[in-house]
Amino acid sequence: MKKFEPITKEDDIKKAEVYPELCKSCGLCSEICPQQAISLTGKLGHANKPTADIDIEKCIACGQCQNICPDCAIKIKKK
């Protein structure tokens, strides 16, 4: 089984991981984010489409993006 490597961003309070190989650029995460902390401008992933990119400074680690992602391509953790 292939192990996917995330793009990780973190600060003192939270850690965000995006798995480019899983992200299909559906945009649901950016639509639901209450802080508008997610854009589809990250590394090219599935089908060579841009992946979710999280602005860790805007992110409040609410987890809504993680919960709505149909591909489990985003993980958010509070430290």
N, C-alpha and C positions, 0 to 999 in steps of 0.2 A: 504494500500500500504506500502511495506517495505521501510524503509529509510536506505540507504547504508552509511556507515561511511568511510571517506577517511583516507589514511595515508598522513599526511601533513608534508612538509618540507618547510622551508622558511629562508630567510635572510633579510637584510635591503632593498633589491631592488625587490625581487620577492617571490611568493608563488606558490608551486606546490602541487597538490593533485592527488593521485592515488586511485581509487576505486577498491580494490581487487576482490570484488564480481562481477564486470563487466568485468574485464580484462580476455581475453581468450588466452593470450600468443601468439598472432599472430606475434609479433615482428616488425610490421610496424613502430611503434614509434622509436624503436632503429635503424632501417635502415635509417630513414629520418633525424634523429637528426644531425645537422651540427657540433655539439660539442662532439658527442659521449658521451653524458651525461646520456643515458638511457641503462640499461641492464635488462634482464629478470631474476633477482635474488631475487626479493622481496618476500613478504609474499605469501603463497599459496592462490590462489583464485579460480576462476571458474574451476571446474573439477580437483581440487587439483594440478593445474599447477602454476609455479612461475609467479608472476606479474611483471609489469614494476617497476623498481626502479630508481629514478632520483637522480643523483649526483648534488645537488643544487649549489655547487661551480662551476661546469662546465657549468650548464644551463645558457643560455642567454635570456630566456623567449621569444623566437621567435614565439612560438605557433604552430610550424609545427607538433609536436607530437599530440597536441590537435586536430588539423584540420584533421589529417589522421586517427585518432583512430575511427574504425567503431562502437565501443561500448560506446563511450563517457566516457571512463574510466580514462581519464587524463584531468585535468584543470590546466592551467598556467595563472597566473595573475601578472602583474607588479604593484607594490605598488605606 
